[in-house]
Amino acid sequence: VQIVESGGGLVQPGGSLRLSCVVSGITFSLYNMNWYRQAPGNQRELVAGISSSGGTTTYTDSVKGRFTTSRDNAKNTVYLQMNSLKPEDTAVYYCRANLRGDSRINYWGQGTQVTVSS
């Protein structure tokens, strides 16, 4: 199983980034997908999630209205569109695949760094 995040970088406050997460080695359409982030000295936190079909999305309160997650099951890819970025969004962002109906089966990517700074 390979999970590869991309799209991170340095952006000014108020700017936007789109993260991508490409998954291989599993039947992507059977997996719920989640985005997590971890800032230095902090615990990893769940940022957003999308169901296996893409019909349901969830967000942590601090990103609601600013971040949007979506997926393309034909491309085995999940996205995180991040708008109105704030310095406190600075973190390493990780993608996690969780088998629908069995929380014990999950896979993580290596992460991509997002830095919001002027």
Biopython code that builds the backbone (N, CA, C, O; Angstrom):
import numpy as np
from Bio.PDB.StructureBuilder import StructureBuilder

atoms = [
    (1, "VAL", "N", (0.849, -1.190, 0.000)),
    (1, "VAL", "CA", (0.000, 0.000, 0.000)),
    (1, "VAL", "C", (0.887, 1.243, 0.000)),
    (1, "VAL", "O", (1.836, 1.356, 0.776)),
    (2, "GLN", "N", (0.550, 2.161, -0.886)),
    (2, "GLN", "CA", (1.266, 3.447, -0.922)),
    (2, "GLN", "C", (0.269, 4.581, -0.826)),
    (2, "GLN", "O", (-0.751, 4.603, -1.515)),
    (3, "ILE", "N", (0.590, 5.521, 0.047)),
    (3, "ILE", "CA", (-0.209, 6.727, 0.177)),
    (3, "ILE", "C", (0.760, 7.900, 0.089)),
    (3, "ILE", "O", (1.665, 8.027, 0.914)),
    (4, "VAL", "N", (0.572, 8.744, -0.899)),
    (4, "VAL", "CA", (1.523, 9.819, -1.155)),
    (4, "VAL", "C", (0.792, 11.155, -1.199)),
    (4, "VAL", "O", (-0.046, 11.400, -2.067)),
    (5, "GLU", "N", (1.136, 12.016, -0.235)),
    (5, "GLU", "CA", (0.581, 13.368, -0.201)),
    (5, "GLU", "C", (1.477, 14.322, -0.972)),
    (5, "GLU", "O", (2.691, 14.130, -1.047)),
    (6, "SER", "N", (0.876, 15.339, -1.535)),
    (6, "SER", "CA", (1.628, 16.385, -2.228)),
    (6, "SER", "C", (0.834, 17.675, -2.178)),
    (6, "SER", "O", (-0.338, 17.692, -1.799)),
    (7, "GLY", "N", (1.495, 18.755, -2.568)),
    (7, "GLY", "CA", (0.819, 20.043, -2.658)),
    (7, "GLY", "C", (1.121, 21.005, -1.531)),
    (7, "GLY", "O", (0.666, 22.148, -1.551)),
    (8, "GLY", "N", (1.881, 20.557, -0.550)),
    (8, "GLY", "CA", (2.239, 21.454, 0.533)),
    (8, "GLY", "C", (3.236, 22.505, 0.095)),
    (8, "GLY", "O", (3.754, 22.460, -1.021)),
    (9, "GLY", "N", (3.498, 23.448, 0.979)),
    (9, "GLY", "CA", (4.461, 24.494, 0.670)),
    (9, "GLY", "C", (4.305, 25.677, 1.592)),
    (9, "GLY", "O", (3.643, 25.607, 2.628)),
    (10, "LEU", "N", (4.933, 26.770, 1.190)),
    (10, "LEU", "CA", (4.881, 28.020, 1.942)),
    (10, "LEU", "C", (3.864, 28.944, 1.284)),
    (10, "LEU", "O", (3.892, 29.154, 0.071)),
    (11, "VAL", "N", (2.975, 29.485, 2.091)),
    (11, "VAL", "CA", (1.943, 30.382, 1.576)),
    (11, "VAL", "C", (1.729, 31.511, 2.579)),
    (11, "VAL", "O", (1.901, 31.321, 3.783)),
    (12, "GLN", "N", (1.359, 32.667, 2.086)),
    (12, "GLN", "CA", (1.099, 33.807, 2.966)),
    (12, "GLN", "C", (-0.275, 33.658, 3.618)),
    (12, "GLN", "O", (-1.155, 32.990, 3.075)),
    (13, "PRO", "N", (-0.453, 34.271, 4.766)),
    (13, "PRO", "CA", (-1.780, 34.270, 5.397)),
    (13, "PRO", "C", (-2.841, 34.786, 4.431)),
    (13, "PRO", "O", (-2.629, 35.763, 3.714)),
    (14, "GLY", "N", (-3.980, 34.111, 4.428)),
    (14, "GLY", "CA", (-5.044, 34.446, 3.498)),
    (14, "GLY", "C", (-4.964, 33.708, 2.178)),
    (14, "GLY", "O", (-5.898, 33.761, 1.378)),
    (15, "GLY", "N", (-3.875, 33.031, 1.947)),
    (15, "GLY", "CA", (-3.684, 32.313, 0.695)),
    (15, "GLY", "C", (-4.349, 30.948, 0.682)),
    (15, "GLY", "O", (-5.038, 30.561, 1.626)),
    (16, "SER", "N", (-4.126, 30.230, -0.410)),
    (16, "SER", "CA", (-4.752, 28.926, -0.607)),
    (16, "SER", "C", (-3.730, 27.887, -1.053)),
    (16, "SER", "O", (-2.722, 28.201, -1.686)),
    (17, "LEU", "N", (-4.024, 26.650, -0.704)),
    (17, "LEU", "CA", (-3.270, 25.504, -1.190)),
    (17, "LEU", "C", (-4.244, 24.365, -1.425)),
    (17, "LEU", "O", (-5.295, 24.290, -0.789)),
    (18, "ARG", "N", (-3.887, 23.483, -2.343)),
    (18, "ARG", "CA", (-4.662, 22.265, -2.514)),
    (18, "ARG", "C", (-3.737, 21.068, -2.336)),
    (18, "ARG", "O", (-2.778, 20.890, -3.087)),
    (19, "LEU", "N", (-4.036, 20.264, -1.347)),
    (19, "LEU", "CA", (-3.285, 19.042, -1.112)),
    (19, "LEU", "C", (-3.936, 17.890, -1.865)),
    (19, "LEU", "O", (-5.158, 17.822, -2.002)),
    (20, "SER", "N", (-3.093, 16.994, -2.346)),
    (20, "SER", "CA", (-3.569, 15.775, -2.999)),
    (20, "SER", "C", (-2.988, 14.571, -2.270)),
    (20, "SER", "O", (-1.908, 14.632, -1.682)),
    (21, "CYS", "N", (-3.726, 13.494, -2.326)),
    (21, "CYS", "CA", (-3.283, 12.241, -1.699)),
    (21, "CYS", "C", (-3.641, 11.118, -2.665)),
    (21, "CYS", "O", (-4.812, 10.822, -2.901)),
    (22, "VAL", "N", (-2.605, 10.504, -3.213)),
    (22, "VAL", "CA", (-2.813, 9.420, -4.170)),
    (22, "VAL", "C", (-2.574, 8.095, -3.470)),
    (22, "VAL", "O", (-1.568, 7.913, -2.784)),
    (23, "VAL", "N", (-3.500, 7.185, -3.647)),
    (23, "VAL", "CA", (-3.473, 5.899, -2.952)),
    (23, "VAL", "C", (-3.346, 4.761, -3.954)),
    (23, "VAL", "O", (-4.007, 4.761, -4.992)),
    (24, "SER", "N", (-2.501, 3.802, -3.642)),
    (24, "SER", "CA", (-2.386, 2.617, -4.486)),
    (24, "SER", "C", (-2.237, 1.384, -3.609)),
    (24, "SER", "O", (-1.810, 1.473, -2.458)),
    (25, "GLY", "N", (-2.595, 0.227, -4.168)),
    (25, "GLY", "CA", (-2.436, -1.020, -3.441)),
    (25, "GLY", "C", (-3.651, -1.479, -2.668)),
    (25, "GLY", "O", (-3.637, -2.552, -2.064)),
    (26, "ILE", "N", (-4.707, -0.676, -2.679)),
    (26, "ILE", "CA", (-5.965, -1.045, -2.032)),
    (26, "ILE", "C", (-7.119, -0.687, -2.964)),
    (26, "ILE", "O", (-6.948, 0.049, -3.936)),
    (27, "THR", "N", (-8.297, -1.224, -2.647)),
    (27, "THR", "CA", (-9.487, -0.834, -3.397)),
    (27, "THR", "C", (-9.993, 0.474, -2.816)),
    (27, "THR", "O", (-10.740, 0.497, -1.839)),
    (28, "PHE", "N", (-9.571, 1.551, -3.436)),
    (28, "PHE", "CA", (-9.750, 2.894, -2.881)),
    (28, "PHE", "C", (-11.207, 3.181, -2.528)),
    (28, "PHE", "O", (-11.482, 3.814, -1.508)),
    (29, "SER", "N", (-12.115, 2.734, -3.336)),
    (29, "SER", "CA", (-13.531, 3.065, -3.143)),
    (29, "SER", "C", (-14.131, 2.403, -1.909)),
    (29, "SER", "O", (-15.267, 2.708, -1.545)),
    (30, "LEU", "N", (-13.405, 1.513, -1.264)),
    (30, "LEU", "CA", (-13.880, 0.876, -0.034)),
    (30, "LEU", "C", (-13.396, 1.588, 1.229)),
    (30, "LEU", "O", (-13.737, 1.196, 2.345)),
    (31, "TYR", "N", (-12.617, 2.611, 1.041)),
    (31, "TYR", "CA", (-11.977, 3.268, 2.180)),
    (31, "TYR", "C", (-12.500, 4.680, 2.409)),
    (31, "TYR", "O", (-12.605, 5.486, 1.485)),
    (32, "ASN", "N", (-12.822, 4.952, 3.665)),
    (32, "ASN", "CA", (-13.012, 6.333, 4.088)),
    (32, "ASN", "C", (-11.637, 6.983, 4.153)),
    (32, "ASN", "O", (-10.642, 6.330, 4.468)),
    (33, "MET", "N", (-11.597, 8.257, 3.857)),
    (33, "MET", "CA", (-10.317, 8.962, 3.852)),
    (33, "MET", "C", (-10.359, 10.131, 4.829)),
    (33, "MET", "O", (-11.368, 10.826, 4.955)),
    (34, "ASN", "N", (-9.241, 10.328, 5.515)),
    (34, "ASN", "CA", (-9.154, 11.403, 6.493)),
    (34, "ASN", "C", (-7.887, 12.221, 6.277)),
    (34, "ASN", "O", (-6.863, 11.708, 5.826)),
    (35, "TRP", "N", (-7.980, 13.474, 6.603)),
    (35, "TRP", "CA", (-6.820, 14.356, 6.660)),
    (35, "TRP", "C", (-6.557, 14.699, 8.123)),
    (35, "TRP", "O", (-7.466, 15.085, 8.859)),
    (36, "TYR", "N", (-5.305, 14.551, 8.527)),
    (36, "TYR", "CA", (-4.849, 14.928, 9.856)),
    (36, "TYR", "C", (-3.740, 15.956, 9.700)),
    (36, "TYR", "O", (-3.178, 16.127, 8.618)),
    (37, "ARG", "N", (-3.442, 16.621, 10.775)),
    (37, "ARG", "CA", (-2.287, 17.512, 10.792)),
    (37, "ARG", "C", (-1.627, 17.457, 12.156)),
    (37, "ARG", "O", (-2.255, 17.160, 13.173)),
    (38, "GLN", "N", (-0.337, 17.755, 12.138)),
    (38, "GLN", "CA", (0.425, 17.779, 13.373)),
    (38, "GLN", "C", (1.422, 18.927, 13.323)),
    (38, "GLN", "O", (2.305, 18.972, 12.467)),
    (39, "ALA", "N", (1.258, 19.850, 14.261)),
    (39, "ALA", "CA", (2.181, 20.963, 14.402)),
    (39, "ALA", "C", (3.234, 20.597, 15.441)),
    (39, "ALA", "O", (2.983, 19.748, 16.296)),
    (40, "PRO", "N", (4.406, 21.221, 15.383)),
    (40, "PRO", "CA", (5.455, 20.900, 16.352)),
    (40, "PRO", "C", (4.969, 21.059, 17.787)),
    (40, "PRO", "O", (4.401, 22.088, 18.152)),
    (41, "GLY", "N", (5.198, 20.034, 18.588)),
    (41, "GLY", "CA", (4.801, 20.075, 19.984)),
    (41, "GLY", "C", (3.341, 19.752, 20.242)),
    (41, "GLY", "O", (2.897, 19.721, 21.390)),
    (42, "ASN", "N", (2.597, 19.511, 19.174)),
    (42, "ASN", "CA", (1.169, 19.216, 19.322)),
    (42, "ASN", "C", (0.867, 17.776, 18.952)),
    (42, "ASN", "O", (1.638, 17.113, 18.259)),
    (43, "GLN", "N", (-0.270, 17.313, 19.431)),
    (43, "GLN", "CA", (-0.741, 15.996, 19.009)),
    (43, "GLN", "C", (-1.311, 16.077, 17.594)),
    (43, "GLN", "O", (-1.724, 17.140, 17.130)),
    (44, "ARG", "N", (-1.321, 14.940, 16.933)),
    (44, "ARG", "CA", (-1.931, 14.877, 15.608)),
    (44, "ARG", "C", (-3.435, 15.046, 15.763)),
    (44, "ARG", "O", (-4.047, 14.409, 16.621)),
    (45, "GLU", "N", (-4.028, 15.889, 14.948)),
    (45, "GLU", "CA", (-5.455, 16.130, 15.037)),
    (45, "GLU", "C", (-6.146, 15.857, 13.706)),
    (45, "GLU", "O", (-5.588, 16.062, 12.628)),
    (46, "LEU", "N", (-7.379, 15.387, 13.828)),
    (46, "LEU", "CA", (-8.201, 15.130, 12.650)),
    (46, "LEU", "C", (-8.728, 16.456, 12.112)),
    (46, "LEU", "O", (-9.325, 17.242, 12.847)),
    (47, "VAL", "N", (-8.505, 16.691, 10.843)),
    (47, "VAL", "CA", (-8.913, 17.942, 10.212)),
    (47, "VAL", "C", (-10.194, 17.767, 9.402)),
    (47, "VAL", "O", (-11.125, 18.564, 9.518)),
    (48, "ALA", "N", (-10.234, 16.721, 8.583)),
    (48, "ALA", "CA", (-11.373, 16.520, 7.692)),
    (48, "ALA", "C", (-11.478, 15.052, 7.345)),
    (48, "ALA", "O", (-10.500, 14.307, 7.412)),
    (49, "GLY", "N", (-12.681, 14.649, 6.974)),
    (49, "GLY", "CA", (-12.895, 13.275, 6.555)),
    (49, "GLY", "C", (-13.916, 13.219, 5.443)),
    (49, "GLY", "O", (-14.769, 14.097, 5.315)),
    (50, "ILE", "N", (-13.816, 12.172, 4.637)),
    (50, "ILE", "CA", (-14.774, 11.965, 3.551)),
    (50, "ILE", "C", (-15.063, 10.478, 3.457)),
    (50, "ILE", "O", (-14.162, 9.644, 3.537)),
    (51, "SER", "N", (-16.330, 10.168, 3.288)),
    (51, "SER", "CA", (-16.739, 8.769, 3.236)),
    (51, "SER", "C", (-16.263, 8.111, 1.935)),
    (51, "SER", "O", (-15.831, 8.788, 1.002)),
    (52, "SER", "N", (-16.350, 6.805, 1.898)),
    (52, "SER", "CA", (-15.840, 6.054, 0.752)),
    (52, "SER", "C", (-16.511, 6.458, -0.559)),
    (52, "SER", "O", (-15.877, 6.442, -1.614)),
    (53, "SER", "N", (-17.779, 6.818, -0.492)),
    (53, "SER", "CA", (-18.509, 7.229, -1.699)),
    (53, "SER", "C", (-18.328, 8.707, -2.006)),
    (53, "SER", "O", (-18.620, 9.166, -3.110)),
    (54, "GLY", "N", (-17.849, 9.437, -1.027)),
    (54, "GLY", "CA", (-17.734, 10.888, -1.178)),
    (54, "GLY", "C", (-18.988, 11.626, -0.763)),
    (54, "GLY", "O", (-19.046, 12.853, -0.854)),
    (55, "GLY", "N", (-19.992, 10.896, -0.308)),
    (55, "GLY", "CA", (-21.266, 11.531, -0.004)),
    (55, "GLY", "C", (-21.324, 12.270, 1.319)),
    (55, "GLY", "O", (-22.203, 13.103, 1.538)),
    (56, "THR", "N", (-20.382, 11.960, 2.201)),
    (56, "THR", "CA", (-20.378, 12.586, 3.523)),
    (56, "THR", "C", (-18.999, 13.152, 3.818)),
    (56, "THR", "O", (-17.984, 12.479, 3.638)),
    (57, "THR", "N", (-18.978, 14.384, 4.270)),
    (57, "THR", "CA", (-17.727, 15.011, 4.684)),
    (57, "THR", "C", (-17.894, 15.580, 6.085)),
    (57, "THR", "O", (-18.988, 15.971, 6.490)),
    (58, "THR", "N", (-16.787, 15.617, 6.811)),
    (58, "THR", "CA", (-16.774, 16.190, 8.152)),
    (58, "THR", "C", (-15.524, 17.038, 8.310)),
    (58, "THR", "O", (-14.504, 16.808, 7.660)),
    (59, "TYR", "N", (-15.631, 18.033, 9.201)),
    (59, "TYR", "CA", (-14.515, 18.951, 9.412)),
    (59, "TYR", "C", (-14.420, 19.307, 10.884)),
    (59, "TYR", "O", (-15.425, 19.376, 11.591)),
    (60, "THR", "N", (-13.199, 19.532, 11.332)),
    (60, "THR", "CA", (-13.033, 20.074, 12.663)),
    (60, "THR", "C", (-13.469, 21.538, 12.643)),
    (60, "THR", "O", (-13.397, 22.197, 11.606)),
    (61, "ASP", "N", (-13.914, 22.038, 13.776)),
    (61, "ASP", "CA", (-14.506, 23.381, 13.820)),
    (61, "ASP", "C", (-13.572, 24.465, 13.298)),
    (61, "ASP", "O", (-14.017, 25.415, 12.654)),
    (62, "SER", "N", (-12.294, 24.326, 13.571)),
    (62, "SER", "CA", (-11.360, 25.401, 13.237)),
    (62, "SER", "C", (-11.158, 25.584, 11.735)),
    (62, "SER", "O", (-10.612, 26.603, 11.313)),
    (63, "VAL", "N", (-11.588, 24.617, 10.918)),
    (63, "VAL", "CA", (-11.392, 24.745, 9.474)),
    (63, "VAL", "C", (-12.710, 24.820, 8.705)),
    (63, "VAL", "O", (-12.708, 24.993, 7.486)),
    (64, "LYS", "N", (-13.806, 24.693, 9.397)),
    (64, "LYS", "CA", (-15.108, 24.749, 8.713)),
    (64, "LYS", "C", (-15.272, 26.079, 7.977)),
    (64, "LYS", "O", (-14.996, 27.153, 8.512)),
    (65, "GLY", "N", (-15.732, 25.964, 6.732)),
    (65, "GLY", "CA", (-15.913, 27.163, 5.923)),
    (65, "GLY", "C", (-14.664, 27.595, 5.185)),
    (65, "GLY", "O", (-14.721, 28.466, 4.316)),
    (66, "ARG", "N", (-13.529, 26.989, 5.527)),
    (66, "ARG", "CA", (-12.269, 27.350, 4.861)),
    (66, "ARG", "C", (-11.681, 26.180, 4.070)),
    (66, "ARG", "O", (-11.101, 26.374, 3.001)),
    (67, "PHE", "N", (-11.833, 24.980, 4.596)),
    (67, "PHE", "CA", (-11.271, 23.787, 3.958)),
    (67, "PHE", "C", (-12.400, 22.955, 3.359)),
    (67, "PHE", "O", (-13.513, 22.901, 3.884)),
    (68, "THR", "N", (-12.073, 22.308, 2.239)),
    (68, "THR", "CA", (-13.016, 21.397, 1.595)),
    (68, "THR", "C", (-12.273, 20.150, 1.143)),
    (68, "THR", "O", (-11.243, 20.232, 0.474)),
    (69, "THR", "N", (-12.810, 19.000, 1.519)),
    (69, "THR", "CA", (-12.220, 17.761, 1.044)),
    (69, "THR", "C", (-13.121, 17.120, -0.008)),
    (69, "THR", "O", (-14.347, 17.206, 0.065)),
    (70, "SER", "N", (-12.501, 16.491, -0.966)),
    (70, "SER", "CA", (-13.228, 15.809, -2.030)),
    (70, "SER", "C", (-12.405, 14.616, -2.488)),
    (70, "SER", "O", (-11.246, 14.468, -2.100)),
    (71, "ARG", "N", (-12.999, 13.775, -3.305)),
    (71, "ARG", "CA", (-12.259, 12.606, -3.782)),
    (71, "ARG", "C", (-12.700, 12.266, -5.185)),
    (71, "ARG", "O", (-13.810, 12.578, -5.616)),
    (72, "ASP", "N", (-11.778, 11.608, -5.886)),
    (72, "ASP", "CA", (-12.045, 11.100, -7.225)),
    (72, "ASP", "C", (-11.695, 9.617, -7.191)),
    (72, "ASP", "O", (-10.521, 9.251, -7.258)),
    (73, "ASN", "N", (-12.691, 8.779, -7.088)),
    (73, "ASN", "CA", (-12.429, 7.354, -6.958)),
    (73, "ASN", "C", (-11.848, 6.743, -8.234)),
    (73, "ASN", "O", (-11.206, 5.695, -8.187)),
    (74, "ALA", "N", (-12.069, 7.384, -9.345)),
    (74, "ALA", "CA", (-11.482, 6.899, -10.597)),
    (74, "ALA", "C", (-9.977, 7.141, -10.639)),
    (74, "ALA", "O", (-9.246, 6.450, -11.349)),
    (75, "LYS", "N", (-9.527, 8.122, -9.877)),
    (75, "LYS", "CA", (-8.101, 8.460, -9.842)),
    (75, "LYS", "C", (-7.434, 8.036, -8.545)),
    (75, "LYS", "O", (-6.250, 8.304, -8.338)),
    (76, "ASN", "N", (-8.188, 7.371, -7.665)),
    (76, "ASN", "CA", (-7.642, 6.939, -6.370)),
    (76, "ASN", "C", (-7.011, 8.115, -5.615)),
    (76, "ASN", "O", (-5.940, 7.987, -5.022)),
    (77, "THR", "N", (-7.681, 9.231, -5.650)),
    (77, "THR", "CA", (-7.113, 10.460, -5.104)),
    (77, "THR", "C", (-8.132, 11.182, -4.232)),
    (77, "THR", "O", (-9.318, 11.254, -4.552)),
    (78, "VAL", "N", (-7.633, 11.711, -3.124)),
    (78, "VAL", "CA", (-8.435, 12.578, -2.271)),
    (78, "VAL", "C", (-7.733, 13.930, -2.193)),
    (78, "VAL", "O", (-6.506, 14.014, -2.241)),
    (79, "TYR", "N", (-8.531, 14.977, -2.073)),
    (79, "TYR", "CA", (-8.009, 16.338, -2.086)),
    (79, "TYR", "C", (-8.416, 17.079, -0.813)),
    (79, "TYR", "O", (-9.416, 16.761, -0.170)),
    (80, "LEU", "N", (-7.611, 18.066, -0.480)),
    (80, "LEU", "CA", (-7.965, 19.000, 0.580)),
    (80, "LEU", "C", (-7.684, 20.400, 0.066)),
    (80, "LEU", "O", (-6.531, 20.815, -0.051)),
    (81, "GLN", "N", (-8.750, 21.118, -0.236)),
    (81, "GLN", "CA", (-8.632, 22.511, -0.667)),
    (81, "GLN", "C", (-8.649, 23.388, 0.575)),
    (81, "GLN", "O", (-9.596, 23.356, 1.360)),
    (82, "MET", "N", (-7.600, 24.164, 0.741)),
    (82, "MET", "CA", (-7.459, 24.992, 1.926)),
    (82, "MET", "C", (-7.424, 26.452, 1.509)),
    (82, "MET", "O", (-6.512, 26.885, 0.805)),
    (83, "ASN", "N", (-8.416, 27.201, 1.944)),
    (83, "ASN", "CA", (-8.517, 28.630, 1.640)),
    (83, "ASN", "C", (-8.401, 29.453, 2.913)),
    (83, "ASN", "O", (-8.523, 28.924, 4.018)),
    (84, "SER", "N", (-8.169, 30.721, 2.755)),
    (84, "SER", "CA", (-8.065, 31.649, 3.892)),
    (84, "SER", "C", (-7.126, 31.096, 4.961)),
    (84, "SER", "O", (-7.458, 31.077, 6.147)),
    (85, "LEU", "N", (-5.984, 30.661, 4.537)),
    (85, "LEU", "CA", (-5.057, 30.017, 5.461)),
    (85, "LEU", "C", (-4.551, 30.981, 6.524)),
    (85, "LEU", "O", (-4.365, 32.173, 6.281)),
    (86, "LYS", "N", (-4.336, 30.421, 7.711)),
    (86, "LYS", "CA", (-3.882, 31.187, 8.865)),
    (86, "LYS", "C", (-2.554, 30.598, 9.356)),
    (86, "LYS", "O", (-2.263, 29.430, 9.099)),
    (87, "PRO", "N", (-1.760, 31.391, 10.052)),
    (87, "PRO", "CA", (-0.503, 30.847, 10.593)),
    (87, "PRO", "C", (-0.721, 29.592, 11.444)),
    (87, "PRO", "O", (0.118, 28.692, 11.449)),
    (88, "GLU", "N", (-1.831, 29.532, 12.150)),
    (88, "GLU", "CA", (-2.103, 28.365, 12.991)),
    (88, "GLU", "C", (-2.443, 27.105, 12.195)),
    (88, "GLU", "O", (-2.581, 26.028, 12.774)),
    (89, "ASP", "N", (-2.577, 27.228, 10.888)),
    (89, "ASP", "CA", (-2.750, 26.049, 10.042)),
    (89, "ASP", "C", (-1.415, 25.382, 9.697)),
    (89, "ASP", "O", (-1.387, 24.310, 9.093)),
    (90, "THR", "N", (-0.334, 26.013, 10.080)),
    (90, "THR", "CA", (0.986, 25.454, 9.819)),
    (90, "THR", "C", (1.153, 24.110, 10.519)),
    (90, "THR", "O", (0.987, 24.001, 11.734)),
    (91, "ALA", "N", (1.483, 23.095, 9.736)),
    (91, "ALA", "CA", (1.618, 21.742, 10.270)),
    (91, "ALA", "C", (2.051, 20.808, 9.146)),
    (91, "ALA", "O", (2.083, 21.186, 7.975)),
    (92, "VAL", "N", (2.377, 19.601, 9.525)),
    (92, "VAL", "CA", (2.512, 18.528, 8.539)),
    (92, "VAL", "C", (1.125, 17.901, 8.383)),
    (92, "VAL", "O", (0.481, 17.541, 9.368)),
    (93, "TYR", "N", (0.688, 17.778, 7.164)),
    (93, "TYR", "CA", (-0.637, 17.232, 6.867)),
    (93, "TYR", "C", (-0.500, 15.803, 6.364)),
    (93, "TYR", "O", (0.294, 15.512, 5.470)),
    (94, "TYR", "N", (-1.290, 14.922, 6.959)),
    (94, "TYR", "CA", (-1.236, 13.502, 6.656)),
    (94, "TYR", "C", (-2.576, 13.011, 6.118)),
    (94, "TYR", "O", (-3.641, 13.508, 6.483)),
    (95, "CYS", "N", (-2.485, 12.046, 5.263)),
    (95, "CYS", "CA", (-3.644, 11.378, 4.697)),
    (95, "CYS", "C", (-3.741, 9.975, 5.319)),
    (95, "CYS", "O", (-2.734, 9.286, 5.483)),
    (96, "ARG", "N", (-4.951, 9.573, 5.655)),
    (96, "ARG", "CA", (-5.167, 8.247, 6.250)),
    (96, "ARG", "C", (-6.319, 7.564, 5.535)),
    (96, "ARG", "O", (-7.373, 8.161, 5.316)),
    (97, "ALA", "N", (-6.111, 6.325, 5.179)),
    (97, "ALA", "CA", (-7.164, 5.505, 4.581)),
    (97, "ALA", "C", (-7.658, 4.518, 5.623)),
    (97, "ALA", "O", (-6.866, 3.807, 6.240)),
    (98, "ASN", "N", (-8.953, 4.477, 5.815)),
    (98, "ASN", "CA", (-9.553, 3.598, 6.824)),
    (98, "ASN", "C", (-10.627, 2.748, 6.150)),
    (98, "ASN", "O", (-11.576, 3.274, 5.569)),
    (99, "LEU", "N", (-10.462, 1.423, 6.237)),
    (99, "LEU", "CA", (-11.421, 0.538, 5.587)),
    (99, "LEU", "C", (-12.818, 0.737, 6.157)),
    (99, "LEU", "O", (-13.025, 0.692, 7.369)),
    (100, "ARG", "N", (-13.753, 0.955, 5.274)),
    (100, "ARG", "CA", (-15.145, 1.147, 5.679)),
    (100, "ARG", "C", (-15.634, -0.049, 6.498)),
    (100, "ARG", "O", (-15.567, -1.188, 6.037)),
    (101, "GLY", "N", (-16.115, 0.205, 7.685)),
    (101, "GLY", "CA", (-16.661, -0.855, 8.516)),
    (101, "GLY", "C", (-15.661, -1.581, 9.389)),
    (101, "GLY", "O", (-16.052, -2.447, 10.171)),
    (102, "ASP", "N", (-14.371, -1.254, 9.283)),
    (102, "ASP", "CA", (-13.368, -1.908, 10.118)),
    (102, "ASP", "C", (-12.268, -0.904, 10.446)),
    (102, "ASP", "O", (-11.346, -0.694, 9.657)),
    (103, "SER", "N", (-12.377, -0.292, 11.611)),
    (103, "SER", "CA", (-11.432, 0.760, 11.990)),
    (103, "SER", "C", (-10.028, 0.232, 12.249)),
    (103, "SER", "O", (-9.079, 1.009, 12.349)),
    (104, "ARG", "N", (-9.893, -1.083, 12.358)),
    (104, "ARG", "CA", (-8.568, -1.652, 12.617)),
    (104, "ARG", "C", (-7.680, -1.596, 11.386)),
    (104, "ARG", "O", (-6.457, -1.657, 11.512)),
    (105, "ILE", "N", (-8.244, -1.486, 10.242)),
    (105, "ILE", "CA", (-7.466, -1.503, 9.007)),
    (105, "ILE", "C", (-7.343, -0.087, 8.495)),
    (105, "ILE", "O", (-8.299, 0.498, 7.986)),
    (106, "ASN", "N", (-6.139, 0.457, 8.640)),
    (106, "ASN", "CA", (-5.905, 1.812, 8.145)),
    (106, "ASN", "C", (-4.448, 1.985, 7.762)),
    (106, "ASN", "O", (-3.565, 1.290, 8.264)),
    (107, "TYR", "N", (-4.222, 2.910, 6.880)),
    (107, "TYR", "CA", (-2.900, 3.184, 6.322)),
    (107, "TYR", "C", (-2.665, 4.686, 6.303)),
    (107, "TYR", "O", (-3.582, 5.482, 6.100)),
    (108, "TRP", "N", (-1.399, 5.046, 6.525)),
    (108, "TRP", "CA", (-1.007, 6.458, 6.596)),
    (108, "TRP", "C", (-0.009, 6.805, 5.516)),
    (108, "TRP", "O", (0.797, 5.976, 5.094)),
    (109, "GLY", "N", (-0.081, 8.058, 5.077)),
    (109, "GLY", "CA", (0.958, 8.596, 4.225)),
    (109, "GLY", "C", (2.082, 9.190, 5.046)),
    (109, "GLY", "O", (2.045, 9.169, 6.276)),
    (110, "GLN", "N", (3.085, 9.722, 4.357)),
    (110, "GLN", "CA", (4.266, 10.279, 5.023)),
    (110, "GLN", "C", (4.105, 11.740, 5.392)),
    (110, "GLN", "O", (4.883, 12.271, 6.184)),
    (111, "GLY", "N", (3.114, 12.387, 4.830)),
    (111, "GLY", "CA", (2.846, 13.770, 5.182)),
    (111, "GLY", "C", (3.454, 14.778, 4.222)),
    (111, "GLY", "O", (4.415, 14.495, 3.507)),
    (112, "THR", "N", (2.858, 15.968, 4.234)),
    (112, "THR", "CA", (3.378, 17.082, 3.442)),
    (112, "THR", "C", (3.315, 18.338, 4.310)),
    (112, "THR", "O", (2.326, 18.580, 5.002)),
    (113, "GLN", "N", (4.375, 19.125, 4.263)),
    (113, "GLN", "CA", (4.483, 20.301, 5.128)),
    (113, "GLN", "C", (3.721, 21.481, 4.539)),
    (113, "GLN", "O", (3.869, 21.816, 3.364)),
    (114, "VAL", "N", (2.910, 22.094, 5.375)),
    (114, "VAL", "CA", (2.230, 23.340, 5.023)),
    (114, "VAL", "C", (2.697, 24.415, 6.005)),
    (114, "VAL", "O", (2.577, 24.252, 7.220)),
    (115, "THR", "N", (3.222, 25.498, 5.475)),
    (115, "THR", "CA", (3.687, 26.606, 6.301)),
    (115, "THR", "C", (2.986, 27.875, 5.854)),
    (115, "THR", "O", (3.060, 28.273, 4.691)),
    (116, "VAL", "N", (2.308, 28.500, 6.799)),
    (116, "VAL", "CA", (1.594, 29.746, 6.525)),
    (116, "VAL", "C", (2.320, 30.864, 7.256)),
    (116, "VAL", "O", (2.305, 30.935, 8.485)),
    (117, "SER", "N", (2.952, 31.731, 6.486)),
    (117, "SER", "CA", (3.774, 32.775, 7.089)),
    (117, "SER", "C", (3.969, 33.909, 6.094)),
    (117, "SER", "O", (4.006, 33.698, 4.882)),
    (118, "SER", "N", (4.092, 35.111, 6.631)),
    (118, "SER", "CA", (4.386, 36.261, 5.785)),
    (118, "SER", "C", (5.892, 36.509, 5.721)),
    (118, "SER", "O", (6.336, 37.442, 5.051)),
]
sb = StructureBuilder()
sb.init_structure("model")
sb.init_model(0)
sb.init_chain("A")
sb.init_seg("    ")
for serial, (resi, resn, name, xyz) in enumerate(atoms, 1):
    if name == "N":
        sb.init_residue(resn, " ", resi, " ")
    sb.init_atom(name, np.array(xyz, "f"), 0.0, 1.0, " ", f" {name:<3s}", serial, name[0])
structure = sb.get_structure()
